[in-house]
Amino acid sequence: MSRKPNLSFWQIWNMCFGFLGIQFAFALQNANVSRIFQTLGAGVTDIPALWIAAPLTGLIVQPLIGYASDRTWGALGRRRPYFLAGAVLTTLALLWMPNSGVLWVAATLLWMMDASINVSMEPFRAFVGDQLPTSQRPLGYAMQSFFIGIGAVVASLLPYLLARLGVSNVAGPGGIPATVRDAFYIGGVVLLGSVLWTVLSTREYPPDQLRKFADAVTHTETVIDRSHAMGRGMVWLALGAVGAWLVYVYALEKELYLLAGGLIAYGLSQWWLSAGVRQGVVTQVMSDLHTMPPAMRKLAWVQFFSWFALFAMWIYTTAGVAQMHFGSTDPQSEAYNNGANWVGVLFAAYNGFAALAALVIPLMVRRVGLRVSHLINLWLGGLGLAAFLLIRDPNWLLLPMVGVGFAWASILSLPYALLSDNLPAEKMGVYMGIFNFFIVIPQLLAASILGLLLRVFFHAQPIYALALGGASLLIAGLCVLRVEEPNVTAEVAQA
């Protein structure tokens, strides 16, 4: 068995360049969709439910795309057809969303946009695992983080910069500010161009060759215990049914129906497994979920608490900063829109710091290892989010963005470096898709319960969602200590 050859800096650059455009679109979505929803008439308490589209599409799309890309080979290779298809669909959504005009159309387009972003994003994660040897994977994922940071900086700043250039920043009745509209148009061009660069400048190893490399992990099929699957299914179905009944009887937040529905869906998937159906994507994905490597199980908790925090930040920072630091809750007011633009600057700042952190993180990993590096970065992010409650001058909110940037860069790179060395080559895509469950589920949970938590414990003040996010990042840092460091010694010995 041969060792997978190292790639040059520029080869890694080309294979990661497409993430510039993907994150450009993702950052436009994160920084502006809550603003669009409020401009079109949504209340603060309605925002989590409207954002359900983003994590739910990832939950469904990523494992399906991973499963399909593992089994694809053609003129464009294994992963690249999905890069290109997702980029085209996302570009169409970016061009349409700022012209949606009514709330339900904007919410539908968020579904389309997020599903399309996921079609491109999931194969990019597996692409690095396919192409790079173990020793270069931290660099590859850090390079992705670098492009994510650069793309997000420019995308998040666009409405602010366009306003400084004289583009109208105030929405008329039922309309969206021209700054936001033009930013989405620019995003479509950047996304399609950068993904095309990666598609045209890279090549892929055929599946047979990947299995012959020395870093390929052997995959063994595990038989699912059908009786246990049925028992699990009954328990989760019962919990979901009782939860839905409680929401109805006590007239709780309607978002909690999502949580109950998730429990019921998981219970039904266990019944499907217990039926002994051996063919098809659903059976394969659910089987792989229950037989995933131990390192992936431990990393699941790290991801859970990390992405709960990020989702809280994305959906509540605009409302929280506009209310606490600019004194407005009216999305039609100048003060609110100035606050929303400043949030775009803050999001650009943390992504800029993430791009710089992507250069620092490989040095951290060499000195203290993957686990401790990730813990440090997550704690920096947790302290940064908590600081929003203490800072009153909005200009000083740039300071905690340093910590958030380091956490963001680390979340986008180090868990994948820890994970990819434990995955079989023939299942790299589907396991990366399943790993997305532990990104999506905490976002669905946040969408279900954050509104309730803010109403019951924090007088519906959105800024406290960021405090909850900070605490969640501190917990994620502790969870990473349970994960083992990958062993690169054996690979180097075979070089």
Buried (B, 14 or more C-beta within 10 A) or exposed (E): EEBBEEBEEEBBBBBBBBBBBBBBBBBBBBBBBBBBBBBBEBEBBBBBBBBBBBBBBBBBBBBBBBBBBBEBBEEBBBBBBBBBBBBBBBBBBBBBBBBBEEBEBBBBBBBBBBBBBBBBBBBBBBBBBBBBBBBBBBBBBBBBBBBBBBBBBBBBBBBBBBBEEEBBBEBEEEBBBBBBBBBBBBBBBBBBBBBBBBBEBBEBBEBEEBBEBBBBBEBEEEEBEEEEBBEBBBBBBEBBBEBBEEBEEEEEBBBBBBBBBBBBEBBEBBBBBBEEEEEEBBBBBBBBBBEBBEBBEBBBBBBBBBBBBBBBBBBBBBBBBBBBBBEBBEBEBEBBBBBBBBBBBBBBBBBBBBBBBBBBBBEBBEEEBBBBBBBBBBBBBBBBBBBBBEBEEBEEBBEBBBBBBBBBBBBBBBBBBBBBBBBBBBBBBBBBBBBBBBBBBBBBBBBBBBBBBBEEEBEEBBBBBBBBBBBBBBBBBBBBEEBEEBEBEEBEEEE
